Every structure is written in structure tokens, then in C-alpha cells.
């Protein structure tokens, strides 16, 4: 590349990095405990564990599970119930004063005995604070979109760093760290080495993180597009005076999708159904398909399936990106690798700020240094 091209890419790399660095450091530091959220939850006593029972213990009826949860709050109504993709021993129930009440209660019920294990506590816990800082900075949708913008700048900074890597490292063997010279060159070599080693991980985590910030917008688009089309035949009908039992609807959904299992159920009148339907979201049983949901709408009175469609590509991409972002696909060893790469990225970000400050001070003392550094190919 010509010196002018190098200067342009260096300008892009410098300013995109400087703008997003403080937020990327925050995301790396808050993301580190989130990688091990299950393990930390167990240590803090916040993780809910079902009692051990003999393999093959039959499951209780979903209506029995619902009754046990509502017995704790008889003046509330069901909103949602769900199970973890890798643990079908617990149903997590969400109840509120109304179907859309944001001040909800979450209750864990044993799926085999139909007995309440305990009430879930999220607000104010360490992991909840880390998650909110990581997801939206406690600023809701606007916080998510702002972090998405920072993620985009991080991706641009990463790509521009790759472009600059070749001319700045052309005289050095891969992995060289010049410890015998000035500390700035040592940190420059470390910055370049860790940056290129973590390149693929940084692109994957940065891209999936940016996609995750669009989750609310993508869900709203799906609700106004495909979900609206699925419930269109019921649009002008009055809401039913009473709901039928859930069990027939669950059985109908399992019959429709025999190779899948129930992951998430939305009650009539909530955001993921209609006033006339139970929204039963099925998922597969393999590592990948367990993250992908298929909505099945069931008439809340008759228990009959009225519509079922595959999710569109944009929601499929979102569901795949969420566990990939936190390294949830490959067990504890993948979590360890994710954590090590996260720490390496913290070093890359911190060393970038250090190099910028050192170079700024050097330029203040010698105005000709900038041109010489670019010509020599040794500028960060």
C-alpha cells in the first residue's frame, strides 16, 4: 500500500477504536462472568436445581404444573412457561396481575412432581446487573441500539487493523515481540499479535453481539408480519370468555411435530400469541436445533392447531447468534476458550489506548515523528 493509503486506514482504525474502546472494555468485562453464568449461579446459590429422581420418571401434566404455580399467587394469571433447552426437569412459570404486566413473578416448578421448587429471584442479583450492563446499559431499546453501533465500530476497527497488519509487520516474523527495545514497540507487537490471533473470535462475537442488539426490533417486525398473518382469521372475533385446559393443545403440538419438544408457551393475550391462542413454541433435540423454535398456534378453547410456520431467516439468525455469542454450544471447555479470548481482547483494547497515548505524547514533543513513523511502517 502507498503511504497515503496507510494513513487513511490508520485514521479509520484509530478513531473507530477510540470511540468504541471504553464500551468494548465494559462489554468484555461484563461478558466474562456471563460466560460462566450457570457455574456462578450455583456458587452464589441462585441456580435452581431439581431434585434427583430415577431416569424415566414420568412427567406431571402441564395443567398440574400451572396449578401449583398459581397456588402461590391466586390473584395472578399465567403469562408464559418455559424450559431450558438442555434441562426438561423444571418448568419456569411467569405470572402477573394481567397478561402484559411487566411486574411479573417467576416460579420454578418440578416437571415430574408438579411441585414448586422455589421462586426465581433476578432483580438486583450480581448476574442480573452484569446482564443488564452487557445488554442495554440499563437504557432499554436505545441502550441496545447504542451498543449495536459500538459493535459496528468495533468490527470496522478490527477489519482496518487487519489491513494495517501486513505493512506494519512485514519486517518481522509472526509472533515476534521486541522486548529489547522501547516499551512502546513491545506493546505494539503484543497489540498486533493478540489482535491477529483473536481475529476470528472478535469478528464472530462482535457480529453476533451486534445482531443481538436488534432482537427487540426483529421480534416486533415478526409480530407485525408473520404472527399477524397467522392470527388474521380471528382478528374480528371477540375474545373467549374462558380458556380451555392447556394439555390438549400441547398434545396437538407434539403430534404435529413428533421430533420436537415444547420449549416455550405463551398465553392468550401476551405478546407472542393472540387473545384466542396458546402460542406453543417447539424446538429440536440436537445441539443446534434445540436453539431454533417453531411456533404452533393452538385454539385456546378447542385445543386445535390453527397454524404453524417456520421462523423467518432473520429470527433464525438471531437465535443462532445468541448462544454463539456467549460460547454456549460446546460445554465448559468452549466456555474456557471464550473466556481466554475475552481476556486477550481486553489486552488488545487496553494496549491500543496505551499506544495512542504514548504516540500522542511523542508527537507533542516532536512534530516530525508522525511522518517518520508512517514512512517506517512502525506506527500502531
Secondary structure, DSSP 4 states (H G I P E B T S, - for coil): --HHHHHHHHHHHHHHHHHHHHHHHHHHHHHHHHHTHHHHHHHHT-S--PPP--TTPPPPPHHHHHHHHHHH-TT-EEEEEEEETTEEEEEEEEEESSTT-SS-EEEEEETTT--EEEE---TTSHHHHHHHHHHTTTSHHHHHHHHHHHHHHHHHHHHHHHHHHHHHHTTS-TT---TTS-HHHHHHHHHHHHHHHTHHHHHHHHHHHHHHTTHHHHHHHHIIIIIHHHTGGGTTSPPPSSPPPSHHHHHHHHHHTTT-EEEEEE-TTSTTSBTTEEEEEEE-SSTTGGG-EEEEEEETTT--EEEEEEPPHHHHHHHHHHHHHHT-SSHHHHHHHHHHHHHHHHHHHHHHHHHHHHHHHHHHH-TTHHHHHHHHT---
